[in-house]
Amino acid sequence: AREVFEEVGIEVDNIRYRSSQPWPFPQSLMLGFQASARHQPLRLDPEEIEDARWFTREELLDPETRPVQLPNTDSIARYLIDEWLDGDI
């Protein structure tokens, strides 16, 4: 919760660990969590993060009009996005 607040100014609760994925370079581990945002306006710390945005399911479901490129299907990031798009989280 502290890291989310530091990077994007969002307070979160209902935090739940989902999964992890090892990354061979630079020998790191990506952790995947889900949480509920207490409010929606983002306040980015430019020293910590370059970009952050909210998207609706509708915006991400259509590959022709999707405003961003989604992560590769073999990544935990994509797994979490797909779970959210399917309404599972």
C-alpha positions, 0 to 999 in steps of 0.5 A: 500500500505504501509503494502505491501511494508513493508512486501514484498517490492512491490509497488502497485497501483489500490487498490480496497477493495473486502470484509471482513471476521470476525474471532472469535479468536482473535476477528479480521477482515480480509480485502480483497483487490486487487491491481496491483504490479508495479514490481515483485521481492519480498523482504521479511522482516523476522520480518513481514512475513515468506514466500511470492511467486508468482504463475501462474494460471496454477500452482494453477489450477491443484490440483495434481501438485499445489505447495501449499495448498490453504486456505479453501473454506469458507475463504476470502483468497480462495474467492480472489484466486478463483476470480483470477483463474477464471480471474475475477480479 
